[in-house]
Amino acid sequence: MLRYVRAMSNDAMNNPTDTDPLTALRAELARGDQALAGVAPVLVHLLGQSGQSLVSDQTLAHLRGMMDDLAGQLLTQLAPQGADGETIEPVLKHDLANRLSGNTQLLSHCFALCAEAQLSQRLEREHHIDQVLSPLMQELIASSDEALAELAMSTMVAQGRFVQTQSRMALPIQELPAELFRQVIAISQAVLADDTNEQFELSSAKLKEQFDEAGSRIALLSHLITSLRGGASAALNLEHGGLALFASALASMTGQPRELAVLGCSEQQHARLAFGLRAAALSSEQIERVMAIVHPQIDLSSAFTNLSAQAAQDMLSQLPARTGR
């Protein structure tokens, strides 16, 4: 599970001393990676404050909504039942939401989901890229391969649920990656379990039994991409594949966490996206087409003319990003 932890070296952050466009882009990649290092800790602080404007009100409201929704689900399914439940529930929900908001891995995951939802809306509004049923998804659903068509249909349904829940600033607990699911259960136990833990243990055991990571949207997208085998590169045509498949394909083909593939499409992360696209063996023309849609203000010039896919992959691999608990 993604956790933005960086230990940037001084050399990596030095400004380039020449005018080579690739050197400048490498420096921009390092700066963008360092910026991601502070995302989760800053958000933990901001979510505990009020009346500030360092991050957009829309993003903070979205994150708070997801944390409150998740806390409400956990409270409903795990809280001990008692005669005074209606009295204590608001207090417990507030406490649980605050505890969840203090988990940097969960917050990083939710931040990426929020960024994906906002970008999907912008792409649909500005470029008519459907958030759910892209042309590629339509083709896969109509495939003569019944297993592939069924998988594509399940993925489309899951993507539709994602769009709906994000519009409500909600986060279904069943959509969490397995590691985060375990973490939120542990956080819930600290807040909700009574002295004996008996009721909590029974409720949490039932919830764990119902949890199926393979049925989550992200898992279905990943399964669909791997099922395409050599055809996965078709999803990197953003207009044809749509953002959800695009992000999963880019993550699969470059070995990045999907969260980072999504965040490469966000402001000030154009270098990460560009190196990722070249690492996925896209041509300069294909890269420029994607960049024109996602980062229209960026001119890559001739930066990638002589850069191989392996060299770009090496650049991404050398970043001091870490995944861990």
C-alpha positions in Angstrom: 0.0 0.0 0.0 1.3 3.4 -1.0 2.9 5.5 1.6 4.6 8.7 0.5 8.0 8.5 2.3 10.9 10.1 0.6 14.5 10.7 1.5 15.6 13.0 -1.3 19.3 13.4 -1.7 20.8 16.9 -2.2 22.2 15.9 -5.6 18.8 14.9 -6.8 17.4 18.3 -6.0 20.2 20.4 -7.5 19.1 22.7 -10.3 20.4 21.6 -13.7 23.4 23.5 -14.9 22.7 23.1 -18.6 19.8 23.7 -20.9 19.2 20.0 -22.0 15.4 19.5 -21.9 15.8 16.0 -20.6 18.0 17.1 -17.7 15.5 19.8 -16.8 12.7 17.2 -16.9 14.7 14.9 -14.6 15.0 17.7 -12.1 11.3 18.3 -12.4 10.6 14.7 -11.7 12.7 14.9 -8.5 10.9 18.1 -7.4 7.5 16.5 -8.1 8.5 13.4 -6.1 9.6 15.5 -3.2 6.3 17.4 -3.3 4.4 14.1 -2.9 6.5 13.3 0.2 4.6 15.9 2.1 1.1 15.2 0.9 -0.2 12.9 3.6 1.4 14.6 6.6 0.1 18.0 5.5 -3.4 16.6 4.9 -3.4 15.0 8.3 -2.7 18.4 9.8 -5.2 20.3 7.6 -8.1 17.9 8.2 -7.7 18.6 11.9 -7.9 22.3 11.3 -10.7 24.7 10.2 -10.8 28.0 8.4 -7.6 27.4 6.4 -7.1 27.5 2.6 -3.8 25.9 1.9 -5.5 23.0 0.1 -8.7 23.6 -2.0 -11.9 23.5 0.0 -13.3 21.0 -2.5 -10.4 18.5 -1.9 -10.6 18.8 1.9 -14.4 18.5 1.9 -14.1 15.4 -0.3 -11.6 13.8 2.1 -13.6 14.6 5.2 -16.7 13.2 3.5 -14.9 9.9 2.8 -13.6 9.6 6.3 -17.0 10.4 7.8 -18.7 7.9 5.5 -16.2 5.2 6.3 -16.5 5.9 10.1 -20.3 5.7 9.7 -20.1 2.3 8.0 -17.7 0.9 10.7 -19.8 2.3 13.5 -22.9 0.6 12.0 -21.3 -2.7 11.6 -18.9 -2.9 14.6 -20.2 -0.7 17.4 -21.6 -2.5 20.5 -25.4 -2.1 20.6 -26.8 -0.4 23.7 -29.8 1.5 25.0 -27.9 4.8 24.8 -26.5 4.1 21.4 -28.3 7.1 19.8 -26.7 9.3 22.4 -23.1 8.2 22.0 -23.0 7.5 18.3 -22.2 11.0 17.1 -19.3 11.2 19.6 -18.0 7.8 18.5 -18.3 8.7 14.8 -16.4 11.9 15.3 -13.7 10.2 17.3 -13.4 7.3 14.7 -13.3 9.7 11.8 -10.5 11.7 13.4 -8.6 8.5 14.1 -9.0 7.4 10.5 -7.9 10.8 9.2 -4.6 10.4 11.2 -3.6 7.3 9.2 -1.3 8.5 6.4 -1.6 5.4 4.3 -5.4 5.6 4.3 -5.3 9.3 3.7 -2.9 8.9 0.8 -5.1 6.3 -0.8 -8.2 8.5 -0.4 -6.3 11.5 -1.8 -5.5 9.5 -5.0 -9.2 8.5 -5.3 -10.2 12.1 -4.9 -7.7 13.2 -7.5 -8.9 10.5 -9.9 -12.6 11.5 -9.4 -11.9 15.2 -10.0 -9.7 14.5 -13.1 -12.3 12.1 -14.5 -14.9 14.8 -14.2 -12.6 17.3 -15.9 -11.8 15.0 -18.8 -15.4 14.2 -19.4 -16.3 17.9 -19.3 -13.5 19.2 -21.5 -12.7 16.2 -23.7 -15.9 14.1 -23.6 -14.0 11.1 -22.1 -16.7 9.0 -20.5 -16.0 8.2 -16.8 -17.5 4.7 -17.0 -18.1 3.4 -20.5 -15.1 4.3 -22.7 -14.8 3.0 -26.3 -12.3 0.4 -25.1 -14.6 -0.8 -22.4 -17.5 -1.1 -24.9 -15.3 -3.2 -27.1 -14.2 -5.5 -24.3 -17.8 -5.9 -23.1 -18.7 -6.9 -26.7 -15.8 -9.3 -27.0 -16.4 -12.9 -28.3 -14.3 -14.1 -25.4 -17.1 -14.7 -22.8 -14.7 -14.6 -19.8 -13.2 -11.3 -20.9 -16.6 -9.8 -21.7 -17.9 -10.8 -18.3 -14.9 -9.4 -16.5 -15.3 -6.1 -18.5 -18.9 -5.9 -17.5 -18.1 -6.4 -13.8 -15.4 -3.8 -14.1 -17.7 -1.3 -15.8 -20.3 -1.8 -13.0 -17.6 -1.3 -10.3 -16.5 1.9 -12.1 -20.0 3.2 -12.2 -20.3 2.6 -8.5 -17.0 4.5 -8.0 -18.4 7.6 -9.9 -21.6 7.5 -7.9 -19.9 7.1 -4.5 -17.3 9.8 -5.2 -20.1 12.2 -6.2 -21.4 11.6 -2.6 -17.9 11.9 -1.1 -18.3 8.3 0.1 -15.9 5.4 0.4 -17.4 1.8 0.7 -15.3 -0.2 3.1 -15.4 -3.2 0.6 -13.5 -1.0 -1.9 -10.4 -0.7 0.4 -7.2 -2.6 -0.4 -6.8 -5.6 2.0 -4.0 -3.9 4.0 -6.0 -0.8 4.6 -9.1 -2.9 5.4 -7.1 -4.5 8.2 -5.8 -1.2 9.4 -9.3 0.4 9.7 -10.5 -2.6 11.6 -7.6 -2.2 14.0 -8.4 1.6 14.4 -12.0 0.8 15.0 -11.2 -1.7 17.7 -9.3 1.0 19.6 -12.3 3.3 19.5 -15.3 0.9 19.6 -14.3 -2.3 21.4 -15.6 -2.6 25.0 -13.7 -4.2 27.9 -14.5 -7.8 26.9 -14.2 -7.2 23.1 -16.6 -10.1 22.6 -19.2 -8.1 20.6 -16.6 -6.4 18.6 -14.8 -9.6 17.8 -18.0 -11.2 16.5 -18.9 -8.2 14.4 -15.4 -7.8 13.0 -15.2 -11.5 12.2 -18.4 -11.2 10.1 -17.2 -8.1 8.3 -13.8 -9.8 7.5 -15.7 -12.8 6.2 -17.7 -10.6 3.8 -14.6 -8.7 2.6 -13.5 -9.7 -0.9 -10.6 -7.6 -2.3 -10.8 -9.4 -5.7 -14.2 -7.9 -6.2 -13.1 -4.3 -5.6 -12.9 -1.8 -8.5 -9.1 -1.5 -8.4 -8.6 -5.3 -8.4 -11.1 -5.7 -11.3 -9.3 -3.0 -13.3 -6.0 -4.7 -12.7 -7.4 -8.1 -13.6 -8.9 -6.7 -16.8 -5.6 -5.1 -17.8 -3.6 -8.3 -17.2 -6.2 -10.2 -19.2 -5.5 -8.0 -22.2 -1.9 -9.2 -22.2 -0.1 -7.5 -25.1 -3.2 -5.4 -25.8 -2.9 -3.5 -22.5 -1.1 -0.7 -24.4 -4.5 0.1 -26.0 -5.6 1.4 -22.6 -2.8 4.0 -22.7 -4.7 5.8 -25.4 -6.5 8.0 -22.9 -9.3 9.0 -25.1 -10.0 5.4 -26.1 -9.5 3.7 -22.8 -10.7 6.3 -20.3 -8.9 7.4 -17.1 -9.6 4.3 -14.9 -8.1 1.8 -17.4 -5.4 4.2 -18.4 -4.1 4.5 -14.8 -4.2 0.8 -14.2 -2.4 0.0 -17.4 0.3 2.6 -16.7 0.8 1.2 -13.2 1.0 -2.4 -14.6 3.4 -1.6 -17.4 5.8 0.6 -15.3 5.6 -1.2 -11.9 4.3 1.9 -10.1 1.6 1.9 -7.4 -1.6 2.8 -9.1 -1.9 5.8 -6.8 1.2 7.3 -8.3 0.0 6.6 -11.8 -3.1 8.6 -11.0 -1.2 11.4 -9.2 1.1 11.7 -12.2 -1.9 13.3 -13.9 -2.2 16.0 -11.2 -0.8 19.4 -11.1 3.1 19.7 -10.9 3.5 15.9 -11.6 3.8 16.1 -15.4 7.4 14.8 -15.3 6.3 11.6 -13.5 3.5 11.1 -16.1 5.9 11.7 -19.0 8.6 9.4 -17.8 5.9 6.8 -17.1 4.5 7.0 -20.6 8.0 6.6 -22.1 8.7 3.7 -19.7 5.6 2.1 -21.1 7.2 2.3 -24.5 4.9 5.0 -26.0 6.3 7.0 -28.9 7.0 10.7 -28.6 3.9 11.5 -30.6 1.7 9.3 -28.3 3.2 10.9 -25.2 2.6 14.4 -26.6 -1.1 13.4 -27.3 -1.7 12.3 -23.7 0.2 15.3 -22.3 -1.9 17.7 -24.5 -5.0 16.3 -22.8 -3.8 16.0 -19.2 -1.1 18.8 -19.0 -1.8 21.1 -21.9 0.4 23.8 -20.5 3.5 21.6 -20.7 5.7 21.5 -23.8 8.1 18.5 -23.7 9.9 19.7 -26.8 12.5 17.2 -27.8 13.2 15.9 -24.3 12.3 12.2 -25.2 13.7 12.0 -28.7 16.7 9.8 -27.7 15.4 8.5 -24.3 14.8 4.7 -24.3 11.9 3.1 -22.4 14.4 1.3 -20.2 16.2 4.6 -19.3 12.8 6.1 -18.4 12.0 3.1 -16.3 15.3 3.4 -14.5 14.6 7.0 -13.7 11.3 6.0 -12.1 12.9 3.1 -10.2 15.6 5.3 -8.8 13.1 7.6 -7.1 13.3 7.1 -3.3 9.6 6.3 -3.1 8.7 3.5 -0.8 5.7 1.2 -0.3 5.1 -0.3 3.1 3.0 -0.6 6.2 
